[in-house]
């Protein structure tokens, strides 16, 4: 076998019969598999040892030669070569067909490649191939047409009429003759001439034919190779036969399919030798053709061949297709050694970078390391005795294990891994028991809880893998969430509760109020001896580092809380006030997040990890001390509740009477009733919240953000309110009780709908969200940061995203961490706020907002000119580190994960507008999917194609909106029945604005506003869905996906280039072709940018491996084989499939080609193998000297 990592690209094509015979080690002549008495393979059968190699290492079939010393000898008795048995996974055989047979992929695929090449309809081609009709190969002097299809009767008539002056054929042989006679150059020329004046369906067919002809011409494949003369037989170990317990055999379906082919082939050979009648031979050939079809793709034509129990047999195509196929199951989803899994339990005593590993598991995982260390320390003389020591678990093993583990990180992963924080590195600590201990603060990232979740442990083996785990994957380095750059390790639940309890305002009359302490230790002593209470206001002498002293007043709790918090985070202006406590306010979950964020930006990872551990231990300790719990008495039902309900009931009666008298319609009555009850619920909630004591346990839990919400308190002590029924419509009878009072039977039934719907929704949502993530990853997997600066001068204008008057995303969030091209100037003072070519930081953004600037021009991924990726300047800040992005970062995958991971939180529902037809607007996950797939949305809005003023005409049967532009041109837009008009008379609208409510078709925006318009629209709409659900995602992730959706052009006129009309090409390829044409003085091609949905864009990628492993495997491979495609292995997926290092991160060429010299003190330079640019940010990775790889 050739060295796996030494190739640059991989090419696929059609195999000629000679090539198939060349691959083969011998012909399979018999359908036998193994001899059931001796259990040895039969000679010349499907498992023959002479063809495929020996079943046992270094042993021939008859046993004459055994042992490795006869390596390479071919036995003179049985003809088997003495070699390793694993060659049975590599060696192929072949079956010589008695007659040529067609390959079903090329005849039956859509479109039929054979049909297009021969210009025959698939139906007539099928008749010829399956021996139902004849085809004229050479009409001679007769009146018949070339390639005319004749039935049996028509053929007999023609023979009577013309004699045998013409040549006809039947079956794959005839098709082969036709294919051999095709002159590709001539056909290409003719088709290009036809294209000039072809229109409609004829043009589409001509383009398709031209595509196939050009593909054969360029790839060097010959058309007749679509007809098989010999069939390759795959190696026997890839279609094994194994003995089961009861002495029966289980075999791969392929063996059955091959057996059918061989049986029929041998029968056909015999019939031909005997000179059997034509009709019998033909029937046998047809059966052989069907057997070959079933082997290649069972079920593609006619009924599938079934095995025992009517199960369709798995053919070669099925082995590749789908989730269980070769691509997704084995090549992209490998299993690894040195791993284990167990249940997780909480480890509050752990440091932030640690995890608890059960002793037994650790010993098994680190076995080779332990054995090596035992030999090194002299406990054992050789590896074998070391193994015995480990297996007997002698006491010295544990000391050695401790030592081995000390500097060796392990990876912890929790399925489903929705984003990159689902797998992180920790330093292991040995623990008793069998459960893995997990630090409570990393639970958010893993989305883990301790109700029986399991996690997997993996050991990084090589020094490089350990370095990556330590410097890139250690939990301390993953404090920020890649989706929006906010801290993901924010304390939650008990920790928040404890911090809140510690920082509650001073309580009047608390024990020890007014005491003064000389230092912090004295304060603690007094508190532990119960001289002061935690919420007492006291004074403490604070001494600064420069020796200045002052008395500071606050509560005992706040002094304790501040002890572990850096006092320079920026909550207090230290120049004016050097002494006050940094956190002298009530901390809830949100403010804890702010504290962590500020600490990270100011002090970096290590300090933040220490702060987090401090907040964790204090939080747990004082939530215990506070003894905050829930009792029935905490649920104070407000007196006003009953009054409000009585008032509402009276109003509902009033509406009921009005309806009965015919004063209002039923719809109006329904709407008013719903409105009344909604208001009442609000009033009751407000009364309840106002009446709750600030020190009420339930209030503390909800207000601090530890557990529960206003909504839940309402249901406990207010009223449950309105419920929806199964179809999602609101039931007009509300649940007036709350959980403390208890529900009546009727109320219980009303509320059970909602509960069940919630569960069903969640299950569906998870699957949909996972599928969306998969498509996003596939479309963006090859977007990698390739260089520092692409040199573009294009910018995108950024402004706040608004929905009506409501701001969805502020301008500040959209510009932080992006690069400018021109300086940003304050319009009022003319002062430069941000220089040109600089990254906008938080402070800069605040200055821009303060200056009242509403539109800012920045660089975005959408304008990046880098090939096969993006540049660091167009991408800007890496949100997970808060620094500019490094070369090699796979930003495409991160974008897909950031959009897909919160997908499960989005709702599935479509909002009903009181049952108005066409008024349902898709929201939540389906809306995101609709946008990324660039589908025509449900509830389509009418848009204006010109800018101008609006007039609404309601005189005719249908309403019409007339838009008149400034130069007097006007357009009339009829409004569909039931649509709500959004605009008013004399209002000014811009081109591309919607005139009615609903969603806009993105393809219309491309037409009216061009590429810029559609980019802006998709980013805005996706953001709207996520922000309404309270999920923050940075724009740049959505931009990366949109860039991929817009990366193709559709060729309209190929000019004098090689491009095909109607074909999709990469923008950069198209530009290159045109530059070459112009340089040669030829006519350039004309094309227009197209918007492709993510599925289509994934399948249109240049890499056939990536596309084949995504969807429609057979179609992609058929197409790639005909075009003779070459995969240059640019993306991540193709490299994973081939088992190469991915070209991202440290796998990039730029980082691989660096050698580090050692042990030669006089040489100070780093020798470089290739000319590579300097790597930035090396100072972050200070690998210990002995860890260096030479």
N, C-alpha and C positions, 0 to 999 in steps of 0.2 A: 504493500500500500504506500502511496505517496505521503509525504509529510503534510499533515492537515493544515498547518498555518502558512504554507508557503505559496498560496495562490491569491491572486488579486481579484479574480472575478470567476463566475461560473456561468456556463452557457448551456442552453437546452435546445434540442433540435429533433428532427425526425431521424429515426435510425433506418439506414438502408438494409436490405436483406443481407448484404455482405457483412455489414457492421454487426448484425445480430449473430451471424455465424462466427464471426471473429471473437465476440464476447464468450461464445460457448465453449465448454470443455468436452462436449460430446452430445450426440443426439439421443433424446429419450424416445425409445421405440415402443416400450410396453407400458400399459396402465398400472402394472403391479406396484405396490408400495414396499411392504416388507413381508418376509416369509413368517407366517403365524406360528410355525413350529420352532424355528431357530431364532426368530425375532431379528434376523439379519436382513439388510436391504436386498431386494431382488436385482439381478443383473439387468442393465438397460432400462430399469424401471424409474419411477419418479424419485427414488431415494438412492439410486445406484452409486456405490462407492467409487467405481472406476471414473465416473463423470465428476462427481461432486467432492470426492475425497473421503478419507477413512472416518468411521464413526468413533473410533478410539484413537487417542494420541499414539503416534509412532507404531501403528499395527495395521498390516494389510488385511484384506477380507478373509483370505484362506489361512492366515496365521503363520505363513512361512517366514515372514520377516517381522520380528518384534524388537523393541528397544530403539533408543534414539540413535544408536550407532549406524543404523541403516538409513539415516535421514536422506531423503531425495531419491532413494532407490525405487524403481517401478517393478513390482512383483511380476515375474515371468509367468506365473500360473494364473493369477486373477486380474493382473493389469492395474492394481491399485497402487498409487504412489504413497510411500511411507512419509507421512508428515503430520502436522498438528490437526486435531479434529476441527479447530475453529475455521479452517478453510471452507467448511460446509456452510458458513455464513456468507462467503464471498463468491464462490464459484457458481457460474450459471451454466445451464444446458440449453438445448433448443429442440423444437419439434419441427421437422421438415414437412410442410403441408403438401398434400397430394395435388391441391389446386390452390391458386391464390385466393385470399379472403380479404374483405375490406375491414378497416379499423373503425369501430362504431363511433369513436369520438369525432372523427373527421366527416363521417357521413351523417350522423344523427344530431350533432351539436347544433346549437342555434347561434348564428345562421349555419347551415350545412356548408362546410368549406369545400367539399367535393362538388356539391351542387353549384356553388358560385363559380368554381373554376371551370366546370364543364358547361355552365349556363343551362343546367337542367333543373327542373323543379324537384324538390326532395321526394315528392310522391312518385314521379316517374323513375327516379333513380332507385328508389326502394323496390319498385317492381322489377327492375333489371337485376339488382343485387340478389333478390330473393327468388329468382327464377320464375317470375310470373310473366315477364315480357322480354322481347328481344330489343336490341338497340342497333341502329344502322351505324357500322363503323366506317365503311367506305361505300357510298351509293353507286359508284361506277357510272355507267351510262344510263341508269334508270331515272325515273322521275322522283325517287325517294330523296328525302332531305338527310343531310349529315346529322347524326345523333337523334334521328327520329325514333320514337318508341313504337314498336309493333306488338300487337297481341298475337297469340298462337295462330288465330284465324287469318289476321292481316298478313302474317308472315307467309302462310301457305298460299294465300292469294297472290302475293308478290312473287313467290317462286314460280307459280303457274304462269304469271304474266311475263316475268323477265328472265326466267331460268336462274342460273347461279352466277350471273354477272356482277353481283354485289356482295359485300361482306357484312354479315350481321353477327352479333355475339350475344351471349347471355351470361349473367353472373359477374363476379368480381373480375374474371379474366377479361371480359369485354371492356369493363370500366378501366382496367389497367391499360389496355391497348389505347383507349381514348386519351387517357392521361399522358401516356408516353408520347403521343403525337402533338401535344400542345406546344406551340412556340410562344414562350412567355413574353419575349421582347415584342413580337408582332401583336400579341393580344393587348399588352400594355399600351402600345401606340394607338391601336384601334379604340380602346376604351377612353383614352385621353381625348381623342377626336370626338367621340360620341358625347363626352361630357359638355362640350362647348354649348350645344343647343338642347341638351336634355333638361326636362323639368319634372317636378312632382315625383311620383313613385319611381318612374324610370331613372331619374337622376340618382335617387337614393340607392337603387339596385346597382347602378353603374359604379357609384362610389364604393359600394361594398365589394363588388367584383374586383375593382381596381386595387382595393386594399389587399385582397388575398393574392392577386397576381404579383403585386409589388413585393409582398412579404416573401413569396417563393423566390422571386428574382434576387432580392437582396440577401436572403439567408443562405442561398446555395442549396436548399432542400429541393429534391426533385418531386414533382407531383405524384409520380407512380409509387413513391415510398409510402403513400397513404394506404396502399394495398399490401398486405403482408404475404410473404412467401414462406417465411419461417417465423415461428413464435418463440420468443425467449422464455425459458423456464427459470423462475427465480430460485435462489439457493434453498436447499431443503430445510435448513435450520430457521428460515424465515417463514416456513409453513409447516411447523413441526407436527409430529405424530407421537402422542405419549400414551403409555399404558396406564389405565386406571386401576383402582384396587381390585375390582372384580374380574381382572384379566381382560376386560374389554379395552378398546382403544378409542381415544378421542383424537380427532384429526382436524386440521385447519380446513375451512371450506374450500380454499384454493385447490387442495388436492382433489376434491370431488370434481371441481370445474375442469382441472387439467385432465383428469381421467376421462371425462366425457369427450374432450377434444381428441385425445389420443385414440380412444375407442373408435370414434367416428372417422378419424383420419385413416386408421389402419383398415377399417371396413371399406372406405373409399378406394384405398390403394388396391385392395383385393378385387373389388368390382372392376376397376380399370384394367387390372391384369387379365381378368376373365373376359373382358370385352362385353360387359353387361349392357342391356338396352339403355338408350339415352335417358329414358324417363326415370329409371331406377338410379342411375348415376346422378342425375340432376337432383333428385330428392335427397340423396346422401350428401351432395354438396350443400344443399340448402340447410340440412341439419347441422353440417359441420360449421357453416357460417353462423348459425344460431348459437352453437356451442362456443365459438370464438367470441361472439358478442357477449355471452353470459360471463365468460372469463374476464373480459376487459371491463364491462360495466353491466352487471346483472340488473335487469328491470328497466333499462333505458328504452328497449324496444319490446313490445309485447309483454306477456306475463313473465315475471321473474321465475327462474329455476328455483325450486324449493327443496329443502332437505327434510329430515325427519321432523314431524310436527308442523308441517306447512310453513316452516320459517324460510324466508328468502335467503339464499346463500350469499356470503359476503365476497364480492368480487375484488379485483385489484383496485378499482376506483374507490370502492367503499373503504378500503384499507387507508386511503388518504383523507377521505372526507370527514367533516364534522368534528364534534368535540372529542369523540373517541378515536379519531383517525390518527395516522402517523404524525401529521404536523402538530396538532394541538395537544395530543396526549403524550407523545414521546419526545418530540423535538423541542417544543416550547414548554413542556411541563415535566421536567426531570425530577426524579427522586434523588436525595443525596444521603451519603453515609455520614457518620459522626453527627447524628442528630437524635433528639429524643423529645418526648412531649409528656406533659403532666398538668394536673390541675393547678391553678394559681391561687395563692392566699395573700393577704395583705402583709407588707413588711414595713410598718411605720418606723422601725428602728434603723432601717437602712439609710445609707447616704444616697444622694441623688443619682450617683453613677454606679450604684451597686444593685445586684439582684441575688437572691438566695437560691443556691442550687443544691438539690438533695444529694447527700454524700454518695449514695449508690449510683445515681445517674452520672455524677461528675466522674466517678472512678471509671465507669464504662466509656464515657465520652473521651476521657483523656488517657485511656489505657496505653496507647503506644508511647506517649510522652512519659508516663509514669514508669513503664518498663525501661525506657532508655535511661531515665534518671537513676533507677535502681542499680543498673549495671555500672553507671558512671560513679555512683557512691560506694560501690563495692558490696552492696547487699546481695548481688547475684553475679555469677561469672559470665553468663551468656543470656541471650534474649529468652531462650527456652525456659531457663530456671526463673527468670524474672516473671515470665508469664504465669508460672506455677504459683509464685509468691502472690501475685495480684489475684489470681483465682481463689487462693485460700484466704485472702484478705488478712494478711498478717499485720500486726500493729504498725510496723514501720511504713507500710503503704500509705497510711493517712498523712504522716509527716511529709512524705515525698509529694503526695497529691497537693497538699497545702502550698508547697513550694512551687510546683508546676503551675498551679492556678493563679499565683500571685500576679503575674504580669500578662496574663493571657485572657483577653476579652472574649465574651461569647455573644452570639446574636440571639435576641429573643423576637419571635414573630407570633402575631395573633391573626388567625384567619377570621374574616376576610381582610386581606391587606388592601385597603381602599386607597391609601396614599403612602408616600414613602416613609411616614413616621410609624407605619405598621410593622416596621422591622428596625430595631435599634440595638446598639451594642452596650453591654454592661460589664463591669468587673465582677466575677462571681465570688460569692461568699458561701462557704459550705454550711449547710443546715441539716439538722436531723429531720426525720420524717420523709415523706415522699412527694411533698408539694413544692412547687417553685414559689419563691417569695418575690413579690413585685412591689416596687416603690409606689406609694399611692398617687404621686403627682404625674406619673407617666400614663396613668389610666386613660386620661382624656385623649391622648394621642392614639392609643391602641383601641379606644372605645371599649375598654374592658371593665367588667365588674366581677365581684367575687362570689357569684351565685353558681359557680360550677364551670366557669370558662376554662378552657385549656389553652396552653401555649406551647410552641415548639422552640427547642434550643438548638442552635447550630454552632459548630466550632470552626472558626477560620483557621486554616492549617498553615498556609505559607506565611513567610514574614511579611510579604506585601499585603496579604489579606488582613493580617493582624494590624498592620499600620493603618490601613484604610478603616478598619473597624474602630480603631482608637481615635484617629484624627478626624474622621468624617462622620462616623455613625454613633459615637458615644452619646448617651442621652444628654449629657451636658451641652453638646454641640447642637442639639435639636430643640432649643427652647422656643424658637419662633415657628409659627405655622407657615408653610410655603404658600398657602392660598392667599393670605393677606398681610403677612408680616407681623401679626400680633402674637403675643406670647400664648403658646398652647398649653403651657404647664401652669396655668393659673390655679391656685388652690380652690377647692370646692367643698361643699357640704360641711363636715365637722370643722375643717380648718377655717372656713369662712365664719362659721358660727363662733368658734373660739376667739378669732380676731375681733369680731364684732362685739362680743361680750367684753373683751379686754378694753375696747376703746369707747364704750358707752360714756355719755356725758356724766359729769360729776353729779352724784345723787345727794340731795340735801339730807342732813342728819346722819350721813354715813359715819361709822365709827372711825375716829382718828382724823376727821376733817380739820384742816388748818395746821396739821403737824409740819415740822420743818426737819429735813434730814441733811446730814453733811455730805453723804455720797450714796451711790446706788446700792452698795452692799448693805448699808444701814437700813435703807428703805425695805430691801428684800427681807432682812432679818425681822423687822417690825411686822411685815406682812405675814411671814411664815409663823410668827408667834401670835397672830391674831390681834395685834395692837391696832392695825388699820385695816379697813375693808378695801376691796379692790376698786370700788367706785368713789372713794373719798378724794376730795381735792386736797392735795398736799403741795409743799414747796420742797425743791431739791436743789442743792448747790451743784452747778455744772461747771467743770473746769475744762477750758479749751486746751488744745495742744500748745498754744503760745503762752499758756499760763493765766490767761484772763479768766475771771470767775464771776458768776452771777447766780441769783436765785431764779429758778424757773417754776412756774405754777402749772400743774396739770393733775390728772388723776393717776393713782398708783398703777392702774392697768395700762395707761398709755406710756408711762415710763418703762414698764416691763416690755411692752410691745416694741418701743423704739430702740431698745438695747441692741437688737440684732439688725437694725436698719441703717444703712449708710446715711449720714446726716447732710449729704450734699446732692440730693436728687433733684432739687429745683422746685419743691413745693413751697419752700421759704426762701426769700431773697436774703442770702447770707451776708451781703454787704451791709444791709440795713439792720438785720436782725440775726446776729451770730449765735444767739443762745437758744431760741425757741426749739421745741421738738419738731423734727421733720414731719412726722405724721401726727398732727394734733387735731384730728377730726375722726368722725365715726367711719370705720372702714367696712364697706360691704364688698361684695364680689367684684364689682366694677372698679372700685378704687384700688383693690389689691392688684388687679390687672394692670392699672396705671403705674402703681409702685414698681411692679416687676419690669414693665416696659421701660420705665425711666432708668431703672438700675441697669438693664441690659444695654441701653444706648450709651450710658455713661461709663459703666465699669466692665462690660463684657461678660462672657460665659461664667467664668469661675466664681466671681463675686455673686452673680445672680443665683448660681446653684447653692451657694452658702445661704443666701437670703431665703431662698425657697425652703431649704431644710429647716431654717430657724422658724419661719412662719408655720411650717408643718408641725414641728414639735410643740410650739406655743399654742397653736390652734387646737391640737388634740388635747393638750393638757388642760387648757382653760375651758374647753367646751365640756370637759368632764367636771371640772371644778364648779362651773356655772350650773350644772345640773338642769339644763334646759330640756324640757320634755313636753309631751302633749297630754292634757287631761280634758275630760268632757267639759269641765267648768271654764276652760279657756275659750270655748266657743260661745261668745256672748251674742245672743240673738237680739237685734235692735228692736225696741218697742215699736218704732215707726213702721216696721215691716207690715204689720196687719192693717194699719191705716192705709198705706199705699196700695195694698192688694185690694182692699174694699173699693177705693177710688177707681182702680183699674177695672174691676168687675162692673162697676156702674157704667163706665164709659163703653165697655164692650157691649153691654145690654143696649145702650143707646144706639150703637152702630147696627146692632141686630135688628132693632125696631125700624130704623131708617131704611134698611135693606128690604124688610118685609113690606114696607109701605111703597117700595119702588123708587125711593129718593136717590139711592146709590146702587151701583152694580155689585155683583158678588165679588168681583176682583177688587174693587175699591174697598169693600167691607173687609176682605181678607187682609189687604195691605195695611189698613188702619188698625186692625186688631193686632197684627204682628208689631206694628210700630208702638202701640200702647204698651204691650207687654215688654218690649225691649227697653222702653223708657223706664218702666216700673222696676225691672231688674237692676238697671243702672242706679236708680234712686236708692233701692234697698242696699246695694253694694256700697254706695257712698256713705249711707247712714251707718252701716256696719263698720267700715274702715275708720270713720270719724270717731265712732264710739269705742274702738279698741284702745286699750291702755298701751303706751309705748313700750312698757316692760312685759306685755303679754307674750307668753312663749310662742304662740303661733305667729303673732305679728313679727316677732324677732326673726323667726325662721324665714318668713317670706321676704321681709324687708332687707335682710342681709344678703339674700340671694342664695342661702344655703339649701333650702328645700321649699317646694311649694310656691304658689303664686297668688296674686289677688283673686284670680279666677277660681282657684281651689278653695280659698277661704270663703268666697261667696257661696260655693256649693255646700260647705260645711255648716255655715251659720247664717247665710242669707237665704236665697232661694235658687234652685237649680236653673230655672228659666226655661226658655224655649228649646225644643229638641227637633231634630230632623227625622223624617221617616226614611224608609228603605231607599226611596228614589232620590233622596237629597232635598225634598221639599220640606219647608218648616211646618210642623204641626201647630195649629193655632191655639191648642189648649196647653198652657205652660205647666211645668212642674213647680207648684207653689211651695212645696215643702223643701227643707234642706236635710242633710244627712243626720243632723243631730235630732231633729224631730222624727225623722223616718218618713219613707215614702208610702203612699197608698198603693194598692194593687194596680190601679189604673196608671198611676204615675210611673210605677216600676216598669210596666210594659212599654210605656212611651219612651222611656230612656234606654230600653235594652237595644233598640235599633242602632243608636249611635255607637254603643260600645262594640257591637258586632261588626259594624261597618269599619270602625277604626282598625280592628284586627285584620279584616280581609284586605283593607287598603294597604296596610303595612306590608303584608306578604307580597302583594302584587308589585308594590313600589320597589322593593328590594331587587326583584328580578329585572324590572325595567331599568332601574338605575345602573345595575351591573352591566347590562347590555349597552347602555349609552356610553359608559366608561370605556368598554371594550372598543367601541367604534371610534371614540375620541383618541384613545391611545394609538389605534391603528393608523389614523390619518396623520397624527402629529409625531409619530415615533422617530422620524429622521430629522426633526428640527433640533439641531445641536448648535451651541455657540461655536462658530468656526474661526472667526478672527476678531480683532479688537475693533476695527472700524472699516465699514464698507465704503465710506466716502460719499454717502448720499447727501443731496442738498434738499431733498423733499421733507416737508414737515406735515404734521397733522394738527389742526386747530382743535384745542380741547376746551370744553366749557362744562358747567355743571349739568348733570342729567336731570331733567324735570319731567314730571308727569302732571300736566296742568300747572297748578301753582305749587305743588308739593315737590320738594327737592329730593330726588332719589339718591343721587351720589354727588357730593360736593366737589368743587373744582380742586380743592386742596388734596383730597384722596387720590384724584386722578393724575396729579402732576408730580407728587413726591416720588423720588427715585428715578426720574426720567432725565434725559439729556436735552439741553437746548442746542439749537444751531446758531441762532442770532441772540445777542444779549436781550434781556427783558428790561424794559425801561419803565420807570414810574411816570404815568402820563401827566401827573400834576407837577412834579418837581423836575422831571427830566433826568433823575438820578438812575444809575444802573443798579438794578436790584440783583440780577444774576448775570454773570458774564457769559459770553458765547461758549459753546462746547463744554458745558459744565453740568454736573448732576445736581438736580434741585433737591435740597435737603429739607427737613421739616421746618427749620427756621426760615429758609428762603420762601417756602410755600406760605408761611404765615405772613411774611412781608408782602408777598404778591396779593394775598387776599386783603390785607389791611389797606393796600394801595387802591383797592376797588377795581383791580383788573379782572375782567370777566372772561376773556379769551386769551389762551396762551398757546404759542406754537412750540411743539416739542417733537422729538424723534420718536417714532414708534416702529414696532416690528413690521407694521403694514407697508412701510416704505423701504424696508431693508433690501439692499441689492446683493447680499451674500448668496452664493449658490448653495443649495442643499442645506440650508440652515439660516442662522441669523448672526449678526455681529453684536459684540458686547455693548457698544454705544447705543444701538437701536433698542436693545432690550432693557438696559439700565440696571437698576439694583436687583440683586438676588434677594428675594424677600425672606428666604430662610436664614440668611446670615446678616442682612442689613448692609452688606458691602457690595461694590460693583460686581457683576457676574463674571466668573472665570471662564476662560476658554475651555471647552470640553463639557460644560454643564448641559445635560439633556433637558433643555427647557420645554421641549414638546411634551415629553412624558409628564413633567411636573404640571404643565398646563392642563393636560387631560385629567390627571388625578385631582387637581384643585377644583375642576368643574364637576367631576363625577362623584367625588367623595361626599359633598353635601347633598347630592342628588336624592339620597334616601330621605332627607328631611323635607323635601318639597312635597306639596300635596299633589294628589292625582286629580282632584276634582275639576269639573268645568262649572263655572258659576252660572246659576240660572237667573235670568232677568225676568222672573215672574212668568216664565213659559212663553215669552214672545218669540215667534219663529225667527231663526237665524240670529237670535240675540245672545246665544251661548258663546261666551268668549273663553277659549282654551287658556288655562292657567297652569302654573306649577310645572311638574316634570314634562307632561306632554307638550307644553308650549316650548320648552327648551329644545326638546327633540325636533319639533316642527321647524324651529329656527335653524338648527344645525343641519337638518336634512334638506333645508331650502325648499320645503314643500309649500304648495299653495295652501294657505291657512283656512281653517273653518271660520265662518263669520268674516268674509272678506270685506275690506273697506274699499270704497271707490276713491282713487287718488286723482289729483289734477296734474296734467302733464305740462301746463304752462303757469307762469306766475301772473297774478292779476287780481282784480276785484270780483267779488261773488254777487250774483243775483240768483234768488231762488224762485223758480216758476212753478206754481202749484195749480195752474189753470187746467192742464190736461188730465188724462187718466192717471198718469204717473208723474211724480214730482221730478223736476229737472233742475240741475244746478248749472248755471252758465258762468264761466270764468272768462273775463275780458282782460287781455294784457294791455300794457301801456301804449303799445303801437296799434291798438284797435283790433287785433286778432282775437277771435273768441272761440271757445270750445264748449260744447253742450254735453253734460254728463247725465244720462238718465239714472235715477236712483231706484235700485231694486225694492220691491214691495217689502215692508217690514223693517227696512234699515232706518236707523235714526240719523238725521243730518246733524253734523257737528258744527257747521259754519253758520254765520248769520249774514243777512244782506249787507252789502257794501264793505264786507270784511276783506282784508288783503291776504292772499295766500301765496306761499312760495311753491314752485314746481315740486311735485313729489309729496305734498302734504295731503293727508286724508280729508275727504269731504264728509264721510260718514264714520260712525263708530265701528270699531272692529280692527282686525290686524291687516297689515299690508302684505301683498305678495312680494317677497324680496326680489324676484326676477323683474317685476315692474320698476323697482327702484333702480336696478342696474340700467334699465332702458332709459329712465327719465333723469336720474341724478348721477349715473355713472358709478364707477368702482368706489370712490370716496363715500358716496351717499350710502351705499349698501353696507360698507364696513361700519360706518357710524350707527346705522340702523340696528344691525345685529348686536353690536356691543351694547347699545342702549337697551334693547329689548331683553337680552339675556340678563343684564344687570337688574332690570326692573323686576323680573321674576324672583331672582335670588334676594334682592334687598327687601322685597315685600315679606319674605319669609324670615327676615332678620339674619340672612347669611351674607357675610362680606367676602367678596372675591375681587382680587385686583383685575383691572381692565386687561393687563398685558396677557393674562392667560387666555382670555376670550380672543384677543387679537391674534395670538399664535394659531388658534384653530381657524379663524376667519382667513388668515394668510394662506393656509393650506387649501381652504375652500376656493380661493381665488387664484390658485397658482397655475391654472391652465388657460390656454387660449383655444378657440375653435377656428380652424383655418377655413376662410371663405373662398379665397382665390390663391392657389399655390404659387402663381407667378412662374418663374423658371427654377424654383427650388425643388427639392425631392419630397417636400411635404405633401400629404394627401389632402384633397379637399374634404371638409367635414370631419377631419381627424382632430383629436385633442393633443395639444403639445404643451410642454412646460414653457412658461413665459420666457425663461432664460434661453432655452434651446431654440425657440422661435426667433428671438433677437439675434442669436448667433448665426442661424441659417441666413437671416436677412443681411447681416453684416457681410457674410462671405459672398452672397449673391451680388450685393452692391459693389464690393471690391472687384469682382470679376466683370462688372458692367452688365449684370443680368437684371431681370425684373424681379423685385422682392415680392414675397407673399403678403397677402392681406388677411388679418385675422382679428377676432374681437375677444376680449376677456369674457370668460363665462364663470358663473357661480355654480359650483357643484356641491351637492349634499355630501356629508362626511362619508357615507357608505360608498357613493360613486367615486369620490375623490380617492378613497383607500384603494379601490379596485383599479383606478386609473394610474396608480403609481408606476414608476419605471421598474421597480423591483418585482419580478414575477414570484419570487419566494415569499415576499411579504404579502402580496395579494392572494397567493394560493393558500396561505395559512390563515387567511381572514375569512373569506366566504367564496362560494362557487368555485371550489378547487378545480374540478375537471375543466370548466370553461376557461379558467385562467391559464391552466397548463396547456390546453389545446392551442389556444391563441399564441402563447409564448413559444411553443414548439414550432408552429408554422412560421412565425416571424424570426425564428432562430435567435431569440432574445438573449442578451447577456446581462447578468446581474452584477453590478460593480460593487455590491456589498457596502452601500453608503449608509443605510439605516441600521437600527439596532437589531430589529427582528431577524433580518437575513443572517446576521453574524451569529446570533444565538442558535438559529437552526443549524448552522454549519459548525457550531462548537468553537467559534473563534472568540477572542476578546472583543467586547463591543467597542465601537470607535467613539466612545465618550469618556469623559473623566480621564483616569490614568491610562485608559486603553487607547487614547489617541496617539497617532504616530508621533506627534510633537513631544509627547511625554515618554513614549516608549524608547526613543532613540537617544537616551542620555546615559552615559556610562559614568560611574563614580570611581575615581581612582583612590586607592587606599594604600597605607603602609609605605608611601614614598613622600616623606615630609617635604623634600625639596620642590616637588611639583605642586604648585598651588592651583593651577587652572583646572577646570573641569573639562575633560576631553569630550568633544561632541562627535557623535558618529556621523550625523547629517548636519547640514546647516540649519539649526533650529533657533527660533527666537528665544529670548530669555523667558523663563517662567516667572510670572509675577507671584507674589504672596508665598514664596518659599519659606519665608521666615516663620510662617504659621506652623510648618511641619518641622519640628526640631527632633528628628529621630535620633535616638541614642546611638553612640558610635558603633556599638557591637550589633545593632540591628541593621546596619547598612548592608545592602546587597552589593556584592562586587560584580 
